[in-house]
Amino acid sequence: MAEVAGHTDRETLIRSMSELVAGMAKALVDSPEGVSVKVETDGDSTVLVLRVAASDLGKVIGKQGRTARSMRTILGAASMKAHHRFALDIQQVDQLEPPTSEK
């Protein structure tokens, strides 16, 4: 049962980090409704794919990548504490792309 509890804790950690990244991005952009985070987990590592509108991409990356680097630093600190590796991938949402819920 400890393994099941650990799995739940890991899911909670991943969800919390996903919400943190989304919250930081929404605070930076002009179109917060265009922010989404997709979670890709593989064993002891998780990639958080942050998607923002093309017009907001520069705001999330920041001058010389400083804002993106800061977000990655926060994820790195959480990785050390939780013994779970996080990576952040920032992508631009194509304005012509249909919503994924319409399949």
Wavefront OBJ file of the C-alpha trace (Angstrom):
o trace
v 0.000 0.000 0.000
v 2.899 2.359 0.534
v 3.577 2.200 -3.193
v 0.003 3.234 -3.961
v 0.258 6.117 -1.495
v 3.580 7.164 -3.061
v 1.979 7.051 -6.494
v -0.819 9.333 -5.304
v 1.741 11.705 -3.778
v 3.623 11.771 -7.085
v 0.399 12.511 -8.981
v -0.359 15.308 -6.533
v 3.154 16.702 -6.975
v 2.859 16.625 -10.769
v -0.581 18.254 -10.684
v 0.695 20.942 -8.288
v 3.715 21.725 -10.457
v 1.509 21.843 -13.551
v -0.838 24.296 -11.828
v 2.126 26.372 -10.639
v 3.554 26.673 -14.159
v 0.115 27.526 -15.567
v -0.427 30.140 -12.856
v 2.932 31.796 -13.473
v 2.311 31.879 -17.222
v -1.231 33.253 -16.846
v 0.118 36.086 -14.695
v 2.562 37.057 -17.454
v 0.436 36.924 -20.599
v -2.258 39.116 -22.142
v -4.443 36.097 -23.033
v -4.570 33.833 -19.952
v -7.340 31.747 -21.517
v -4.808 30.653 -24.149
v -2.471 29.074 -21.580
v -2.459 25.309 -21.159
v -0.089 22.746 -19.675
v 0.188 19.204 -20.979
v 1.889 16.633 -18.748
v 4.107 13.924 -20.236
v 5.403 11.504 -17.586
v 7.977 8.789 -18.138
v 9.146 6.964 -15.012
v 10.947 9.377 -12.701
v 10.737 12.360 -15.033
v 7.959 14.637 -16.186
v 7.896 17.117 -19.038
v 5.474 19.988 -18.598
v 4.561 21.322 -22.041
v 3.447 24.928 -21.612
v 1.442 26.202 -24.579
v 0.734 29.909 -25.004
v -0.627 32.127 -27.769
v 1.925 33.259 -30.342
v 1.469 36.873 -29.249
v 2.376 35.930 -25.647
v 5.366 33.697 -26.357
v 7.889 36.497 -25.839
v 6.366 37.421 -22.490
v 6.734 33.856 -21.191
v 10.278 33.436 -22.493
v 11.393 36.912 -21.386
v 14.420 38.956 -22.372
v 17.305 36.622 -23.203
v 15.199 33.728 -21.861
v 15.340 34.912 -18.259
v 11.688 34.275 -17.423
v 11.751 30.770 -18.903
v 15.018 30.049 -17.076
v 13.447 31.186 -13.796
v 10.494 28.850 -14.308
v 12.916 25.993 -15.033
v 14.896 26.851 -11.886
v 11.745 26.551 -9.783
v 11.001 23.181 -11.382
v 14.597 22.106 -10.736
v 14.301 22.976 -7.050
v 11.133 20.902 -6.813
v 12.912 18.068 -8.615
v 15.644 17.956 -5.985
v 13.196 17.990 -3.095
v 10.821 15.394 -4.556
v 13.421 13.185 -6.284
v 11.436 13.568 -9.482
v 12.855 15.286 -12.553
v 10.806 18.039 -14.180
v 11.483 19.692 -17.522
v 9.665 22.617 -19.093
v 8.955 22.831 -22.808
v 7.387 26.083 -24.012
v 5.397 25.977 -27.237
v 3.378 28.459 -29.225
v -0.248 27.627 -29.948
v -0.995 27.897 -33.659
v -3.953 30.243 -34.068
v -5.291 28.146 -36.969
v -5.169 24.903 -35.001
v -8.629 23.484 -34.166
v -9.413 22.860 -30.490
v -8.402 19.353 -29.405
v -11.821 18.649 -27.874
v -13.512 18.567 -31.303
v -12.341 15.124 -32.428
l 1 2 3 4 5 6 7 8 9 10 11 12 13 14 15 16 17 18 19 20 21 22 23 24 25 26 27 28 29 30 31 32 33 34 35 36 37 38 39 40 41 42 43 44 45 46 47 48 49 50 51 52 53 54 55 56 57 58 59 60 61 62 63 64 65 66 67 68 69 70 71 72 73 74 75 76 77 78 79 80 81 82 83 84 85 86 87 88 89 90 91 92 93 94 95 96 97 98 99 100 101 102 103
